[in-house]
């Protein structure tokens, strides 16, 4: 009875407050508060059990407030699975099991009729799903588990329109994980595979999360690693490594195989204070851009963040950047595999990738380029006022499409001025830059080592080191050698010797750029070249190869049994004395330094039989040279042969075979054969008539030796001997240059190349305009790339010039042309924070890093997984390649200057890196 009276007491005031039944019906069914009103995204609607609502409709339609059809308390018991957790039954349908009421209508009914004791209101939000507004009756129920305990799930409900970030925030709360701990989410799909939920900015619906799906929360380890990313081998790390505690940032990177270039770039970037703080404080998590078509879906930024967190955890001596390497190769195919690359190229890719992955601009708008030409205020304001306006507009336009921590830290502004050489039209634009690639002052001279071969057979070849113009001709090389030898340049021929043959015989007018430093260049003395028409006999220069017959081999073609050896020769032969027999004796004379003539014991006895045998040894034309006393003529050599076939010259006055005393006939030591330019095949391009033998093209002559004869008469040691001229000890001294000189060279006016003309809008055609780059604004961290590698059509070289760069107070005030604030000189002064070094040459080399730790202020040397402290006087070397400078006002803002004195150099410093002692990969 007490309960009934209490219920009556509860109902009684409600009934008194009730409006009339018609008014109730109008307020619940129609109007702004009724159920017929349209849905609005985000507002709350409530479920009412269908049977109760029909009873209420019957009640209000009867217009009798005392009717027995009074519905009583709102009772939604039929909609729940149980009365403990109050979960809705599955498969409920609107119009059959429940009706939906807006919040105002629901509250009216509760005020009028009350809600069954203990029942919760069934409130749901209006959401937009696939462009349709609907009340979300069934939210997504996810099973949340920890990575370390996947057997204890926690159920949590989320709307389809909730962001994944809400799930990421809810999971730590469920498991009592500190908000300072970094977490990430994984899901287990229907196939049983685990997948990262990388983009936390999308909705639960877009992430395709469904009720009952398992969501795993993983917490980053204290050493900066993720448990899921560690290979099994890492789990068995020694107890000493697990308990290691060192200075944050003093961590090496393992060389995965020619990845020192990557390690060097990463160490430099890791020691840029504001960028590292940005990642350590997890600021990047809010700015990851997963939908940028120019980006890498956030993967490069996340991989780099993992490296930074590990390196700055203070719990690693060195780490393996294999995951980062894989990501880089995936998005930049040029870095696939394990070939050596350029640290600056990797740095350029990485900065661009980080920028796009962290770009705060989600949708880039179209922006037109700015130009100062035609500005209406140029006549009313000073020129710099107009330039400031254009520069500010250019920077704002850049920021409308590019806004990231990389832009904040590394981007500055160029002023580019183009002047048309015809009409004088001036184009001024302002362009952003991420680093400065400054040229090094290049010497117009180069040093080339050559071998000089004299016509005097008694003289050994001489090695010379010549200083020649880089853009000179072959004739300049001969002139330089003439100063050392006293031999006239007209009596020289230049050839590139490779694998015992002439790779190329140069003409005097050819460019020296076609000769590489690694080429073996021989310069031969030949008879002088006089103009045609003078009273002198014509000489022919013959290329001579040395070959040895391969014994005990029977091939169809005889040249397969012959092998080239020794150094080839260029031999001058007077045309009027040119016969096979004379040529044999001329060559025997030219080889006399290392070919022994037969002794008297080897001479024939002079009888008819011996004479016959000797004649058989004299080669026949086209097969084995000799025998004929007729001279053979030779047609003029072609222009590319390098042979002075069409010139006349006096006969060499050195003692020749015609001056030898007449002695008994000796055995022939070798035979002669015409061959092609490779010296690997016989050829018969000759015609024999009563006037001798004439060749249809430039002949190459091979001296063929039998193995036994070569062993007896050919001195290989003497043949390979040479002497060094005094000039070989000469070293072209390269004076060091200041970094400021390189920057001045960068801002020098230059003329555009033919391959890259500028279109003049006034002339309406492409012009080779003059171009000048100036620095307008500089970034917080300035990267200066020293262009040490020079590539041209014919040559590649590395400039090992010593660049003197300041450690502190690099002043750019004289280079920045934007009007400056005199009250803030620190805006133009920079301090060095990192250096990427390259040791070695073009084909091989090794990259290392000097970097200043942002916490301790101590400099360290990073050589892959090895790290050692160094002093400031060890930083400057010829290996410096990329310099990182921090603006002084930024340094003061981030951290006060360390007050501790600089520690003395440790034993590790005493083994300081030097270009001469560096190992290469």
Secondary structure, 3 states (H helix, E strand, C coil): CHHHHHHHHHHHHHHHHCCCHHHHHHHHHCCCCCCCCCCCCCCEEEEEEHHHHHHHHHHHHHCCCCCCCCCCCECCHHHECCCCCCCECCCCCECCCEEEEEHHHHHHHHHHHCECCCCCCCEEEEEEECCEEEECCCCEEEEEEECCEEEEEEEEEECCCCEHHHHHHHHHHHCCCCCCCCEEEEEECCCCCEEECCCCCCECCCCCCCCCCEEEEEECCCCCCCHHHCCHHHHCCCHHHHCCCCCCCCCEECCCCCCHHHHHHHHHHHCCHHHHHHHHCCHHHHCCCCCCCCCCCCHHHHHHHHHHHHHCCCCCCEECCHHHHHHHHHHCHHHCCCCCCCHHHHHHHHHHHHHHHCCCCCCCCCCCCCCCCCCHHHHCCCHHHHHHHHHHHHHHHHHHHCCCHHHHHHCEEEEEEEECCCCCCEEEEEEEECCEEEECCCCCEEEEEEEEECCCCCCCEEEEEEEEECCCEHHHHHHHHHHHHCCCHHHEEEEEEECCEEEEECCCCCEHHHCCCCCCEEEEECCCCECCCCCCCEEEEEEEEEEEECCCCCCCCHHHHEEEEEEEEEEEEEHHHCCHHHHHHHHHHHCCCCECCCCHHHCCCCCHHHHHHHHHHCCCCCCCCCCCCCCCCCCCCCCCCCCCCCCECCCCCCCCHHHCCCCCCCCCCEEEEEECCCCCCECCCEEEECCEEEECCCCEEEEEECHHHHHHHECHHHHCCEEECHHHHCCCCCCCEEHHHHHHHHCCCEECCHHHCEEECCCCEEECCEEEEEEEECCCEEEEEEECEEECCCCEEECCCCEECCCCCEECCCCECCCCCCCCHHHHEEEEEEEEEEEECCCCEEEEEEEECCCCCCEEEEECCEEEECCHHHCCCCCEEEEEEEEHHHHHHHCCCCCCCCCCCCHHHHCCCCCCCCCCC
